[in-house]
Amino acid sequence: MLKGLGGLGDMAKMMKSAQELQTKMTEMQDDLHNVMVTGESGAGLVKATASAKGELKALDIDPSIFNSDDKEVVEDLILAAVKDAQAKATVKAQEEMARLTESMGLPKDVKLPF
């Protein structure tokens, strides 16, 4: 298409690829709000569900752990479940980014945005 313009044809192709990548990254960021991960603690007694963006969406607590004498234990279990969900959200987001960059022909460990 831009054969007579030397390197400008490659530049145009590179710019188009960059625009496509930006569009796909924006779509992926939007999609991460809908991807859910669940973290748990206390052998599943406390479960926290978060979006892959790390936003806490739900908390499920088994009623058997409610005892006023164990308040600190319950608080620790809740905190551990939330942290587990957030860690899983980070991993999921990284997996989605790696999948996106590979689909664009980039190395999967490339760090975006630059």
Biotite code that builds the C-alpha atoms (Angstrom):
import biotite.structure as struc

atoms = struc.array([
    struc.Atom([0.000, 0.000, 0.000], chain_id="A", res_id=1, res_name="MET", atom_name="CA", element="C"),
    struc.Atom([2.715, 2.493, 0.944], chain_id="A", res_id=2, res_name="LEU", atom_name="CA", element="C"),
    struc.Atom([5.416, 0.649, -0.953], chain_id="A", res_id=3, res_name="LYS", atom_name="CA", element="C"),
    struc.Atom([7.091, 3.735, -2.400], chain_id="A", res_id=4, res_name="GLY", atom_name="CA", element="C"),
    struc.Atom([7.374, 5.428, 0.968], chain_id="A", res_id=5, res_name="LEU", atom_name="CA", element="C"),
    struc.Atom([10.046, 3.149, 2.436], chain_id="A", res_id=6, res_name="GLY", atom_name="CA", element="C"),
    struc.Atom([9.773, 2.743, 6.197], chain_id="A", res_id=7, res_name="GLY", atom_name="CA", element="C"),
    struc.Atom([6.559, 4.741, 6.461], chain_id="A", res_id=8, res_name="LEU", atom_name="CA", element="C"),
    struc.Atom([4.526, 1.682, 5.483], chain_id="A", res_id=9, res_name="GLY", atom_name="CA", element="C"),
    struc.Atom([5.989, -0.219, 8.419], chain_id="A", res_id=10, res_name="ASP", atom_name="CA", element="C"),
    struc.Atom([5.309, 2.762, 10.669], chain_id="A", res_id=11, res_name="MET", atom_name="CA", element="C"),
    struc.Atom([1.660, 2.851, 9.585], chain_id="A", res_id=12, res_name="ALA", atom_name="CA", element="C"),
    struc.Atom([1.345, -0.883, 10.241], chain_id="A", res_id=13, res_name="LYS", atom_name="CA", element="C"),
    struc.Atom([2.947, -0.477, 13.656], chain_id="A", res_id=14, res_name="MET", atom_name="CA", element="C"),
    struc.Atom([0.597, 2.409, 14.533], chain_id="A", res_id=15, res_name="MET", atom_name="CA", element="C"),
    struc.Atom([-2.415, 0.345, 13.482], chain_id="A", res_id=16, res_name="LYS", atom_name="CA", element="C"),
    struc.Atom([-1.211, -2.546, 15.651], chain_id="A", res_id=17, res_name="SER", atom_name="CA", element="C"),
    struc.Atom([-0.730, -0.189, 18.592], chain_id="A", res_id=18, res_name="ALA", atom_name="CA", element="C"),
    struc.Atom([-4.260, 1.154, 18.162], chain_id="A", res_id=19, res_name="GLN", atom_name="CA", element="C"),
    struc.Atom([-5.655, -2.394, 18.010], chain_id="A", res_id=20, res_name="GLU", atom_name="CA", element="C"),
    struc.Atom([-3.731, -3.302, 21.166], chain_id="A", res_id=21, res_name="LEU", atom_name="CA", element="C"),
    struc.Atom([-5.049, -0.226, 22.952], chain_id="A", res_id=22, res_name="GLN", atom_name="CA", element="C"),
    struc.Atom([-8.623, -1.089, 21.967], chain_id="A", res_id=23, res_name="THR", atom_name="CA", element="C"),
    struc.Atom([-8.221, -4.696, 23.106], chain_id="A", res_id=24, res_name="LYS", atom_name="CA", element="C"),
    struc.Atom([-6.617, -3.603, 26.392], chain_id="A", res_id=25, res_name="MET", atom_name="CA", element="C"),
    struc.Atom([-9.540, -1.273, 27.083], chain_id="A", res_id=26, res_name="THR", atom_name="CA", element="C"),
    struc.Atom([-11.999, -4.079, 26.350], chain_id="A", res_id=27, res_name="GLU", atom_name="CA", element="C"),
    struc.Atom([-10.061, -6.451, 28.591], chain_id="A", res_id=28, res_name="MET", atom_name="CA", element="C"),
    struc.Atom([-10.006, -3.926, 31.438], chain_id="A", res_id=29, res_name="GLN", atom_name="CA", element="C"),
    struc.Atom([-13.791, -3.609, 31.121], chain_id="A", res_id=30, res_name="ASP", atom_name="CA", element="C"),
    struc.Atom([-14.180, -7.394, 31.026], chain_id="A", res_id=31, res_name="ASP", atom_name="CA", element="C"),
    struc.Atom([-12.149, -7.805, 34.236], chain_id="A", res_id=32, res_name="LEU", atom_name="CA", element="C"),
    struc.Atom([-15.030, -6.176, 36.126], chain_id="A", res_id=33, res_name="HIS", atom_name="CA", element="C"),
    struc.Atom([-17.165, -9.200, 35.187], chain_id="A", res_id=34, res_name="ASN", atom_name="CA", element="C"),
    struc.Atom([-14.608, -11.961, 35.870], chain_id="A", res_id=35, res_name="VAL", atom_name="CA", element="C"),
    struc.Atom([-15.058, -13.255, 39.424], chain_id="A", res_id=36, res_name="MET", atom_name="CA", element="C"),
    struc.Atom([-12.611, -15.074, 41.670], chain_id="A", res_id=37, res_name="VAL", atom_name="CA", element="C"),
    struc.Atom([-13.269, -16.508, 45.133], chain_id="A", res_id=38, res_name="THR", atom_name="CA", element="C"),
    struc.Atom([-10.773, -16.543, 47.975], chain_id="A", res_id=39, res_name="GLY", atom_name="CA", element="C"),
    struc.Atom([-11.316, -18.529, 51.123], chain_id="A", res_id=40, res_name="GLU", atom_name="CA", element="C"),
    struc.Atom([-9.952, -19.127, 54.580], chain_id="A", res_id=41, res_name="SER", atom_name="CA", element="C"),
    struc.Atom([-10.665, -21.391, 57.527], chain_id="A", res_id=42, res_name="GLY", atom_name="CA", element="C"),
    struc.Atom([-11.102, -24.430, 55.263], chain_id="A", res_id=43, res_name="ALA", atom_name="CA", element="C"),
    struc.Atom([-13.892, -22.667, 53.394], chain_id="A", res_id=44, res_name="GLY", atom_name="CA", element="C"),
    struc.Atom([-15.693, -21.234, 56.423], chain_id="A", res_id=45, res_name="LEU", atom_name="CA", element="C"),
    struc.Atom([-15.172, -17.717, 55.044], chain_id="A", res_id=46, res_name="VAL", atom_name="CA", element="C"),
    struc.Atom([-15.331, -16.975, 51.324], chain_id="A", res_id=47, res_name="LYS", atom_name="CA", element="C"),
    struc.Atom([-14.753, -13.639, 49.621], chain_id="A", res_id=48, res_name="ALA", atom_name="CA", element="C"),
    struc.Atom([-15.672, -13.065, 45.988], chain_id="A", res_id=49, res_name="THR", atom_name="CA", element="C"),
    struc.Atom([-13.988, -10.271, 44.060], chain_id="A", res_id=50, res_name="ALA", atom_name="CA", element="C"),
    struc.Atom([-13.816, -9.084, 40.487], chain_id="A", res_id=51, res_name="SER", atom_name="CA", element="C"),
    struc.Atom([-10.531, -9.638, 38.662], chain_id="A", res_id=52, res_name="ALA", atom_name="CA", element="C"),
    struc.Atom([-10.041, -5.898, 39.196], chain_id="A", res_id=53, res_name="LYS", atom_name="CA", element="C"),
    struc.Atom([-9.854, -6.657, 42.935], chain_id="A", res_id=54, res_name="GLY", atom_name="CA", element="C"),
    struc.Atom([-13.217, -5.147, 43.895], chain_id="A", res_id=55, res_name="GLU", atom_name="CA", element="C"),
    struc.Atom([-14.879, -7.115, 46.703], chain_id="A", res_id=56, res_name="LEU", atom_name="CA", element="C"),
    struc.Atom([-18.306, -8.264, 45.492], chain_id="A", res_id=57, res_name="LYS", atom_name="CA", element="C"),
    struc.Atom([-19.538, -10.760, 48.087], chain_id="A", res_id=58, res_name="ALA", atom_name="CA", element="C"),
    struc.Atom([-18.688, -12.275, 51.435], chain_id="A", res_id=59, res_name="LEU", atom_name="CA", element="C"),
    struc.Atom([-19.995, -15.662, 52.601], chain_id="A", res_id=60, res_name="ASP", atom_name="CA", element="C"),
    struc.Atom([-19.521, -16.629, 56.232], chain_id="A", res_id=61, res_name="ILE", atom_name="CA", element="C"),
    struc.Atom([-20.491, -20.031, 57.626], chain_id="A", res_id=62, res_name="ASP", atom_name="CA", element="C"),
    struc.Atom([-22.722, -19.374, 60.662], chain_id="A", res_id=63, res_name="PRO", atom_name="CA", element="C"),
    struc.Atom([-20.848, -21.971, 62.718], chain_id="A", res_id=64, res_name="SER", atom_name="CA", element="C"),
    struc.Atom([-18.004, -19.516, 63.321], chain_id="A", res_id=65, res_name="ILE", atom_name="CA", element="C"),
    struc.Atom([-20.143, -16.929, 65.098], chain_id="A", res_id=66, res_name="PHE", atom_name="CA", element="C"),
    struc.Atom([-19.207, -16.938, 68.739], chain_id="A", res_id=67, res_name="ASN", atom_name="CA", element="C"),
    struc.Atom([-18.516, -13.702, 70.596], chain_id="A", res_id=68, res_name="SER", atom_name="CA", element="C"),
    struc.Atom([-15.466, -15.275, 72.236], chain_id="A", res_id=69, res_name="ASP", atom_name="CA", element="C"),
    struc.Atom([-13.887, -15.845, 68.819], chain_id="A", res_id=70, res_name="ASP", atom_name="CA", element="C"),
    struc.Atom([-14.353, -12.306, 67.447], chain_id="A", res_id=71, res_name="LYS", atom_name="CA", element="C"),
    struc.Atom([-10.667, -11.848, 66.592], chain_id="A", res_id=72, res_name="GLU", atom_name="CA", element="C"),
    struc.Atom([-10.465, -15.256, 64.907], chain_id="A", res_id=73, res_name="VAL", atom_name="CA", element="C"),
    struc.Atom([-13.499, -14.423, 62.743], chain_id="A", res_id=74, res_name="VAL", atom_name="CA", element="C"),
    struc.Atom([-11.990, -11.060, 61.809], chain_id="A", res_id=75, res_name="GLU", atom_name="CA", element="C"),
    struc.Atom([-8.719, -12.752, 60.867], chain_id="A", res_id=76, res_name="ASP", atom_name="CA", element="C"),
    struc.Atom([-10.553, -15.327, 58.737], chain_id="A", res_id=77, res_name="LEU", atom_name="CA", element="C"),
    struc.Atom([-12.477, -12.597, 56.920], chain_id="A", res_id=78, res_name="ILE", atom_name="CA", element="C"),
    struc.Atom([-9.307, -10.626, 56.274], chain_id="A", res_id=79, res_name="LEU", atom_name="CA", element="C"),
    struc.Atom([-7.503, -13.741, 55.032], chain_id="A", res_id=80, res_name="ALA", atom_name="CA", element="C"),
    struc.Atom([-10.354, -14.594, 52.630], chain_id="A", res_id=81, res_name="ALA", atom_name="CA", element="C"),
    struc.Atom([-10.402, -11.047, 51.229], chain_id="A", res_id=82, res_name="VAL", atom_name="CA", element="C"),
    struc.Atom([-6.634, -11.070, 50.744], chain_id="A", res_id=83, res_name="LYS", atom_name="CA", element="C"),
    struc.Atom([-6.854, -14.475, 49.044], chain_id="A", res_id=84, res_name="ASP", atom_name="CA", element="C"),
    struc.Atom([-9.533, -13.164, 46.650], chain_id="A", res_id=85, res_name="ALA", atom_name="CA", element="C"),
    struc.Atom([-7.455, -10.065, 45.867], chain_id="A", res_id=86, res_name="GLN", atom_name="CA", element="C"),
    struc.Atom([-4.361, -12.182, 45.173], chain_id="A", res_id=87, res_name="ALA", atom_name="CA", element="C"),
    struc.Atom([-6.381, -14.418, 42.842], chain_id="A", res_id=88, res_name="LYS", atom_name="CA", element="C"),
    struc.Atom([-7.774, -11.311, 41.137], chain_id="A", res_id=89, res_name="ALA", atom_name="CA", element="C"),
    struc.Atom([-4.247, -10.077, 40.454], chain_id="A", res_id=90, res_name="THR", atom_name="CA", element="C"),
    struc.Atom([-3.224, -13.449, 39.006], chain_id="A", res_id=91, res_name="VAL", atom_name="CA", element="C"),
    struc.Atom([-6.355, -13.584, 36.824], chain_id="A", res_id=92, res_name="LYS", atom_name="CA", element="C"),
    struc.Atom([-5.741, -10.071, 35.501], chain_id="A", res_id=93, res_name="ALA", atom_name="CA", element="C"),
    struc.Atom([-2.133, -11.001, 34.662], chain_id="A", res_id=94, res_name="GLN", atom_name="CA", element="C"),
    struc.Atom([-3.296, -14.166, 32.879], chain_id="A", res_id=95, res_name="GLU", atom_name="CA", element="C"),
    struc.Atom([-5.780, -12.164, 30.809], chain_id="A", res_id=96, res_name="GLU", atom_name="CA", element="C"),
    struc.Atom([-3.099, -9.600, 29.915], chain_id="A", res_id=97, res_name="MET", atom_name="CA", element="C"),
    struc.Atom([-0.687, -12.367, 28.878], chain_id="A", res_id=98, res_name="ALA", atom_name="CA", element="C"),
    struc.Atom([-3.392, -13.938, 26.716], chain_id="A", res_id=99, res_name="ARG", atom_name="CA", element="C"),
    struc.Atom([-4.075, -10.565, 25.080], chain_id="A", res_id=100, res_name="LEU", atom_name="CA", element="C"),
    struc.Atom([-0.434, -9.771, 24.375], chain_id="A", res_id=101, res_name="THR", atom_name="CA", element="C"),
    struc.Atom([0.180, -13.251, 22.953], chain_id="A", res_id=102, res_name="GLU", atom_name="CA", element="C"),
    struc.Atom([-2.822, -12.862, 20.644], chain_id="A", res_id=103, res_name="SER", atom_name="CA", element="C"),
    struc.Atom([-1.232, -9.651, 19.353], chain_id="A", res_id=104, res_name="MET", atom_name="CA", element="C"),
    struc.Atom([2.044, -11.448, 18.630], chain_id="A", res_id=105, res_name="GLY", atom_name="CA", element="C"),
    struc.Atom([3.873, -9.895, 21.577], chain_id="A", res_id=106, res_name="LEU", atom_name="CA", element="C"),
    struc.Atom([5.824, -11.873, 24.174], chain_id="A", res_id=107, res_name="PRO", atom_name="CA", element="C"),
    struc.Atom([3.436, -12.954, 26.940], chain_id="A", res_id=108, res_name="LYS", atom_name="CA", element="C"),
    struc.Atom([5.661, -11.449, 29.640], chain_id="A", res_id=109, res_name="ASP", atom_name="CA", element="C"),
    struc.Atom([5.759, -7.978, 28.079], chain_id="A", res_id=110, res_name="VAL", atom_name="CA", element="C"),
    struc.Atom([4.763, -5.299, 30.607], chain_id="A", res_id=111, res_name="LYS", atom_name="CA", element="C"),
    struc.Atom([1.963, -3.050, 29.358], chain_id="A", res_id=112, res_name="LEU", atom_name="CA", element="C"),
    struc.Atom([1.239, -0.204, 29.360], chain_id="A", res_id=113, res_name="PRO", atom_name="CA", element="C"),
    struc.Atom([4.794, 0.815, 28.606], chain_id="A", res_id=114, res_name="PHE", atom_name="CA", element="C"),
])
